């Protein structure tokens, strides 16, 4: 499946969230990740992020797609993510 992850964590936990997300997905922009991921790794990612989050202070949004084939992405301005992953 193809996943887009967007999160907003308190600055005390944001570095931990970044480290976790980078294990599974490609960094696109501040607190935004995307990539192909297996169902098992998707579950692991959700659990790891939920374990460090404080629900009253932090938020996580996952957009899931069966495939990237029918999606379209446009970029404008400064590219902040890694260059190793180009759609």
VOLUMBA-733124 format. One record per atom (N, C-alpha, C): residue number from 0; atom name; x, y, z. Coordinates in nm, 3 decimals. Layout:
! residues N
PT k a x y z
PT NUM CA X Y Z
...
***
This chain:
! residues 87
PT k a x y z
PT 0 N 0.084 -0.117 0.000
PT 0 CA 0.000 0.000 0.000
PT 0 C 0.089 0.123 0.000
PT 1 N 0.034 0.235 -0.044
PT 1 CA 0.106 0.362 -0.043
PT 1 C 0.047 0.448 0.068
PT 2 N 0.136 0.508 0.148
PT 2 CA 0.092 0.583 0.266
PT 2 C 0.154 0.723 0.265
PT 3 N 0.073 0.820 0.306
PT 3 CA 0.122 0.954 0.336
PT 3 C 0.096 0.975 0.485
PT 4 N 0.201 1.011 0.557
PT 4 CA 0.193 1.035 0.701
PT 4 C 0.218 1.182 0.728
PT 5 N 0.130 1.241 0.806
PT 5 CA 0.146 1.380 0.850
PT 5 C 0.128 1.380 1.001
PT 6 N 0.224 1.439 1.071
PT 6 CA 0.210 1.443 1.217
PT 6 C 0.247 1.579 1.272
PT 7 N 0.196 1.607 1.391
PT 7 CA 0.229 1.730 1.463
PT 7 C 0.250 1.689 1.608
PT 8 N 0.376 1.681 1.649
PT 8 CA 0.411 1.639 1.783
PT 8 C 0.470 1.758 1.860
PT 9 N 0.454 1.756 1.990
PT 9 CA 0.518 1.853 2.077
PT 9 C 0.668 1.846 2.054
PT 10 N 0.737 1.958 2.066
PT 10 CA 0.881 1.962 2.036
PT 10 C 0.961 1.866 2.123
PT 11 N 0.908 1.825 2.237
PT 11 CA 0.977 1.728 2.324
PT 11 C 0.981 1.589 2.261
PT 12 N 0.883 1.558 2.174
PT 12 CA 0.872 1.425 2.116
PT 12 C 0.892 1.422 1.965
PT 13 N 0.907 1.535 1.902
PT 13 CA 0.912 1.539 1.756
PT 13 C 1.034 1.465 1.700
PT 14 N 1.147 1.471 1.768
PT 14 CA 1.267 1.400 1.720
PT 14 C 1.246 1.249 1.723
PT 15 N 1.176 1.200 1.825
PT 15 CA 1.145 1.057 1.834
PT 15 C 1.051 1.016 1.720
PT 16 N 0.952 1.099 1.693
PT 16 CA 0.858 1.070 1.584
PT 16 C 0.930 1.067 1.450
PT 17 N 1.020 1.161 1.429
PT 17 CA 1.098 1.166 1.305
PT 17 C 1.179 1.038 1.288
PT 18 N 1.246 0.996 1.392
PT 18 CA 1.328 0.875 1.387
PT 18 C 1.245 0.751 1.354
PT 19 N 1.129 0.741 1.414
PT 19 CA 1.040 0.627 1.388
PT 19 C 0.991 0.630 1.243
PT 20 N 0.942 0.744 1.199
PT 20 CA 0.887 0.754 1.063
PT 20 C 0.992 0.724 0.957
PT 21 N 1.116 0.766 0.978
PT 21 CA 1.223 0.742 0.881
PT 21 C 1.257 0.595 0.867
PT 22 N 1.223 0.513 0.966
PT 22 CA 1.248 0.369 0.955
PT 22 C 1.159 0.305 0.850
PT 23 N 1.044 0.366 0.825
PT 23 CA 0.943 0.303 0.740
PT 23 C 0.912 0.377 0.610
PT 24 N 0.924 0.511 0.611
PT 24 CA 0.882 0.591 0.497
PT 24 C 0.990 0.691 0.458
PT 25 N 0.969 0.760 0.346
PT 25 CA 1.063 0.859 0.296
PT 25 C 1.018 0.999 0.339
PT 26 N 1.113 1.076 0.390
PT 26 CA 1.085 1.212 0.435
PT 26 C 1.059 1.301 0.314
PT 27 N 0.950 1.377 0.319
PT 27 CA 0.912 1.467 0.210
PT 27 C 0.929 1.612 0.253
PT 28 N 0.882 1.645 0.370
PT 28 CA 0.883 1.781 0.421
PT 28 C 0.871 1.774 0.572
PT 29 N 0.885 1.887 0.640
PT 29 CA 0.872 1.885 0.786
PT 29 C 0.747 1.810 0.828
PT 30 N 0.767 1.702 0.901
PT 30 CA 0.657 1.620 0.956
PT 30 C 0.568 1.556 0.850
PT 31 N 0.619 1.536 0.729
PT 31 CA 0.544 1.471 0.621
PT 31 C 0.632 1.361 0.561
PT 32 N 0.575 1.241 0.553
PT 32 CA 0.645 1.124 0.498
PT 32 C 0.552 1.053 0.400
PT 33 N 0.612 0.976 0.308
PT 33 CA 0.532 0.898 0.215
PT 33 C 0.611 0.777 0.170
PT 34 N 0.540 0.679 0.114
PT 34 CA 0.607 0.564 0.058
PT 34 C 0.524 0.439 0.058
PT 35 N 0.575 0.339 -0.012
PT 35 CA 0.514 0.206 -0.013
PT 35 C 0.551 0.137 0.118
PT 36 N 0.455 0.067 0.175
PT 36 CA 0.477 0.000 0.303
PT 36 C 0.390 -0.125 0.309
PT 37 N 0.442 -0.230 0.369
PT 37 CA 0.362 -0.352 0.385
PT 37 C 0.259 -0.331 0.495
PT 38 N 0.159 -0.415 0.495
PT 38 CA 0.055 -0.407 0.599
PT 38 C 0.116 -0.427 0.738
PT 39 N 0.210 -0.521 0.750
PT 39 CA 0.274 -0.548 0.879
PT 39 C 0.354 -0.427 0.927
PT 40 N 0.432 -0.367 0.839
PT 40 CA 0.510 -0.249 0.878
PT 40 C 0.422 -0.128 0.906
PT 41 N 0.310 -0.118 0.835
PT 41 CA 0.215 -0.010 0.861
PT 41 C 0.161 -0.021 1.004
PT 42 N 0.128 -0.142 1.045
PT 42 CA 0.079 -0.164 1.181
PT 42 C 0.187 -0.130 1.284
PT 43 N 0.311 -0.172 1.256
PT 43 CA 0.422 -0.141 1.347
PT 43 C 0.442 0.010 1.359
PT 44 N 0.440 0.079 1.247
PT 44 CA 0.458 0.224 1.245
PT 44 C 0.351 0.293 1.330
PT 45 N 0.225 0.253 1.311
PT 45 CA 0.117 0.314 1.389
PT 45 C 0.136 0.290 1.538
PT 46 N 0.171 0.170 1.575
PT 46 CA 0.189 0.137 1.716
PT 46 C 0.304 0.217 1.776
PT 47 N 0.417 0.224 1.705
PT 47 CA 0.532 0.297 1.758
PT 47 C 0.502 0.445 1.777
PT 48 N 0.434 0.506 1.681
PT 48 CA 0.400 0.647 1.694
PT 48 C 0.298 0.670 1.806
PT 49 N 0.199 0.583 1.815
PT 49 CA 0.098 0.598 1.920
PT 49 C 0.158 0.579 2.058
PT 50 N 0.264 0.498 2.068
PT 50 CA 0.328 0.475 2.198
PT 50 C 0.400 0.598 2.251
PT 51 N 0.444 0.687 2.163
PT 51 CA 0.516 0.806 2.211
PT 51 C 0.428 0.931 2.214
PT 52 N 0.313 0.925 2.150
PT 52 CA 0.229 1.045 2.142
PT 52 C 0.150 1.070 2.270
PT 53 N 0.119 1.195 2.293
PT 53 CA 0.028 1.235 2.399
PT 53 C -0.097 1.286 2.328
PT 54 N -0.208 1.213 2.336
PT 54 CA -0.328 1.247 2.259
PT 54 C -0.382 1.388 2.280
PT 55 N -0.353 1.448 2.392
PT 55 CA -0.401 1.583 2.418
PT 55 C -0.310 1.691 2.360
PT 56 N -0.191 1.650 2.312
PT 56 CA -0.094 1.747 2.260
PT 56 C -0.050 1.718 2.116
PT 57 N -0.058 1.594 2.073
PT 57 CA -0.003 1.553 1.944
PT 57 C -0.111 1.500 1.851
PT 58 N -0.080 1.498 1.721
PT 58 CA -0.174 1.441 1.625
PT 58 C -0.099 1.368 1.514
PT 59 N -0.165 1.266 1.461
PT 59 CA -0.111 1.185 1.352
PT 59 C -0.223 1.166 1.250
PT 60 N -0.190 1.183 1.122
PT 60 CA -0.287 1.157 1.015
PT 60 C -0.220 1.065 0.914
PT 61 N -0.288 0.955 0.879
PT 61 CA -0.242 0.864 0.775
PT 61 C -0.340 0.870 0.658
PT 62 N -0.288 0.887 0.539
PT 62 CA -0.365 0.873 0.416
PT 62 C -0.316 0.745 0.351
PT 63 N -0.406 0.650 0.329
PT 63 CA -0.365 0.523 0.270
PT 63 C -0.431 0.503 0.134
PT 64 N -0.353 0.446 0.044
PT 64 CA -0.398 0.419 -0.092
PT 64 C -0.358 0.277 -0.128
PT 65 N -0.439 0.211 -0.205
PT 65 CA -0.404 0.076 -0.249
PT 65 C -0.278 0.077 -0.334
PT 66 N -0.266 0.179 -0.415
PT 66 CA -0.151 0.190 -0.504
PT 66 C -0.122 0.337 -0.531
PT 67 N -0.002 0.366 -0.573
PT 67 CA 0.036 0.502 -0.607
PT 67 C 0.000 0.534 -0.752
PT 68 N -0.040 0.434 -0.826
PT 68 CA -0.063 0.444 -0.970
PT 68 C -0.160 0.556 -1.009
PT 69 N -0.265 0.575 -0.933
PT 69 CA -0.368 0.672 -0.971
PT 69 C -0.357 0.803 -0.894
PT 70 N -0.243 0.826 -0.832
PT 70 CA -0.226 0.951 -0.759
PT 70 C -0.143 1.049 -0.842
PT 71 N -0.156 1.175 -0.811
PT 71 CA -0.081 1.280 -0.878
PT 71 C -0.021 1.369 -0.771
PT 72 N 0.104 1.410 -0.794
PT 72 CA 0.171 1.495 -0.696
PT 72 C 0.237 1.611 -0.770
PT 73 N 0.215 1.731 -0.720
PT 73 CA 0.277 1.850 -0.776
PT 73 C 0.357 1.918 -0.666
PT 74 N 0.476 1.965 -0.699
PT 74 CA 0.559 2.036 -0.602
PT 74 C 0.589 2.176 -0.653
PT 75 N 0.589 2.271 -0.562
PT 75 CA 0.624 2.408 -0.593
PT 75 C 0.718 2.458 -0.484
PT 76 N 0.818 2.535 -0.521
PT 76 CA 0.906 2.594 -0.422
PT 76 C 1.017 2.502 -0.377
PT 77 N 1.071 2.531 -0.262
PT 77 CA 1.185 2.462 -0.205
PT 77 C 1.152 2.317 -0.175
PT 78 N 1.235 2.226 -0.224
PT 78 CA 1.218 2.084 -0.193
PT 78 C 1.292 2.055 -0.063
PT 79 N 1.221 1.999 0.034
PT 79 CA 1.281 1.974 0.165
PT 79 C 1.313 1.828 0.190
PT 80 N 1.252 1.739 0.118
PT 80 CA 1.271 1.597 0.143
PT 80 C 1.397 1.544 0.080
PT 81 N 1.421 1.414 0.106
PT 81 CA 1.537 1.349 0.049
PT 81 C 1.523 1.333 -0.102
PT 82 N 1.634 1.341 -0.171
PT 82 CA 1.634 1.329 -0.317
PT 82 C 1.629 1.184 -0.363
PT 83 N 1.646 1.089 -0.270
PT 83 CA 1.652 0.949 -0.308
PT 83 C 1.516 0.893 -0.352
PT 84 N 1.408 0.964 -0.324
PT 84 CA 1.275 0.915 -0.356
PT 84 C 1.203 1.017 -0.442
PT 85 N 1.189 0.985 -0.570
PT 85 CA 1.123 1.077 -0.663
PT 85 C 1.005 1.006 -0.726
PT 86 N 0.890 1.068 -0.719
PT 86 CA 0.768 1.009 -0.778
PT 86 C 0.760 1.038 -0.925
***
